[in-house]
């Protein structure tokens, strides 16, 4: 029995020496394999998409990289939608600012973020 233990100890020490000297092969680079987020890749996520997200749990809570990615995509979608809503609200305010019988002119034709080409040296404000 002591011979078997001595032989096992020699094998373990020899393996440690071989691996420590770099002759035992190399470890591959760690690859972060994240599960799918559950958010659509081809469009902005909707409220339903956000409600359906199930974040994978790690050893100590949620997986931080995946959680950051999901939250970042949701923040981007919310910010984009908020800017679209603000632009539409500005257009509504512009269109409702005219009283009955007043002319809207061509201001209703331009897109919310499009410059008004009718203003300037050749437009409405030309004297």
ABEGO torsion letter per residue (X at the ends): XAAAAAAAAAAAAAAAAAAAAGAAEBBBBBBBBBBBAGBBAABBBBAAAAAABBBBBBABEBBAAAAAAAAAAAAAAAAAAAAAAAAAAAAAAAAAABBBGBBAEAAAABBAABBBAABEAABAABX
